[in-house]
């Protein structure tokens, strides 16, 4: 098969990819979902005890769909008030975080290195949700769990010490797609009011119809084969067909008006590049606001692959700068 044409990887990314791919190949087939879960679990930066060295951390549950429970992890700065109590300085901004993992892996402890960095830069209360995973729990279980957790947060803002006017939903990869879908549900069901949506390399479109969705086969991180695995786990035989809900694949939404301002980013050498560009463009066309970043030479999750490079530092700073602006009182 002829090599597919795509932009070049950043030199530091290209240098790091062989070691990354030795741990987890770029092509995740269904038989490798268990391996992906093992690697994702092993990559948790902190457990509850370690988190409590830096922030107040508490595990709670929210009522979920059909009598289920949705685990939540609540993180609060140590130097403001008391966990679950009232901050004498007033309520803080809130961030509702949805982890990545291709819809098939991860937990509410996944991706907390981002959350802790955001909390270090901007005092805020973060709530990380642990949604059920596909394929054991296909759509709509993951997004309904995420929305149920957000509803619970919206009903307990005062208890959590969150300013009701400064609540943002955020996520990366599958979590970015679920964050976009949760924002759609919050709009359509008149749920909690959101100040913004932070979508990092979001998984938005099951149709594999853009150039970037087919550019990578056996290269980079989370190639087109992996993406097909994730969508098939979530949607089964419906993936790519005409009857997929926009709450599963937000790129399917025909109306993007009335949504909160968005931060949308991707690398230039990743499966989600073009759908990220399209989603930001459609938000503008619907009269909304979006800040779009496409990082030259970046693979999927490039700031995790090469965390100490200027590319990664600039991307992380851009997220924080957007959060600081959108959460300004």
Beta strands, then each sheet from edge to edge (+ up, - down):
strand 1: 55-63
strand 2: 69-77
strand 3: 92-98
strand 4: 124-130
strand 5: 162-172
strand 6: 196-200
strand 7: 261-267
strand 8: 290-295
sheet 1: 1+ 2- 4+ 3+ 5+ 6+ 7+ 8+
end
